[in-house]
Amino acid sequence: MLNFLRQSGLIFSFSSLMGFGLIPYSPQLNDPMNTLVINPNPVERQLTFGSQGYFLNHRQAFSPNDEWLAFDGRKEDSKMGENDLIGLVNIHSGQILEVYRVPKQQAFGPGSGAVSYHPHREEVVFIRGLLSADAENPYYFTRRSAMGLNLENKQAPELFHLDARDVTPPFTPGALRGGSHAYSYSQDGNWVSFTYNDDVMEKAAATNPQLKDLRTVAFMVRGKKVEVQAEPGREGDEFSGSHFAVLAAEVVPFPKPGSDEIQKACEETWVGHDGYVNAQGEKIPRALAYLGDVVTAEGKVVTEVFVTDIPEDWDKNLKDQNLGGTEVSFPEMPKSFTQRRITFTSDRKYPGVQGPRHWLKSSKNGDRIFFYAKSDDGIVQIFKVSPNGGQQVQITRNEFSPDTAFSLSPDDCWIAFGYQNQLYLTEVATGKTQKVGPTPPKGQSELCNINWSHSGRILAYNRKVDSGNGAYFQVFLLEVF
């Protein structure tokens, strides 16, 4: 009987009713229904409409109870500097809540976007450009910061600064000197990782060819408030924050060819829900995996996977280090951190991490890190590697290259990605890939920002929809299981 119900789709229909709010449920990863196979005929639902963008972040878009999705109002991915709206949409009713508008928004900024939802709290973090933005100093990589919204009362959200900013020497330890973006909460929600560009180094590089503003990765920790005394007239550029920030990767402007030095770090992920076990059998409580650009002995830039281990007592003896940096150097990464290269692919036919822009993903226990790379036939596939390094394992053997970032399900069993505007699912254990959901009609394009719900039942994603007076990113839902 159970097999008959599965084959007939009746179980999936019941699940779909629950997932779309007709029958309430409380999502649990150990729910027996999560053992069901893929719905052979899932119903896609368009959740948002109208002449406005509803742009999801590439990760952590769902609220903790899977009731809301956070979005920004961008019409185009590249137009964050022109967007002033941060909002929520209810996945059951489609209700839209405007939770923040950037004051005095102009074409040059301040701008906002890329909203991540806290895994356990009614709280989001998002990018906002500096309130001092003007035509001469518009929204830019080095001129943005992390803003939080306490959403316990969604009718009256409370705005706060996460990262502090100080661009006047002597620089404040724990504050940043430029711009942060692409935030990711740790599983416990107390740490936030991000990528970072340094305003001080960018300005110094304009007159010193030995210096560069290099993208790197960093994190900030809740509960370690940083006070910054803004210079008179610079209150829009300098401010205090509720979190203490440090760099988590060391980058250099001119890496030694053939070495493990990197000139760029980006697209990071937390390793495991609470770290991982290293090759010596020791528990590493926290770690970040990220992409790093090395220079081969032949002078070619190749992107490899790196890990930075963060010890339990990471904040010990920080006063003895130059966390604030100087006018001609980056803030120092804490000396207790260990930065390691874990992939070595220069001898491969297609070396390095390749494919569409994507962020690394980690399994819950931290034993696997997932990424895109090309197989020997030149097709982009999904690979995995241990945070301890070693053999890279090819998971997929598809006949086509994905054209979106990928998303790992909460139970580590499935990877979702897109190709030619169509959703696909790969079973991690077997590498088998199959198309899911209906073929999108004409007038829909640019599939992106694929997010799994916490329950592991629902995929949320964006497509552009032609509304007659322009094409706008809308939110879609698919009940997969």
Summary of the structure (lengths in Angstrom):
residues: 481
radius of gyration: 22.3
end to end distance: 18.2
largest distance: 74.9
contacts: 1637
relative contact order: 0.13
helix: 7%
strand: 39%
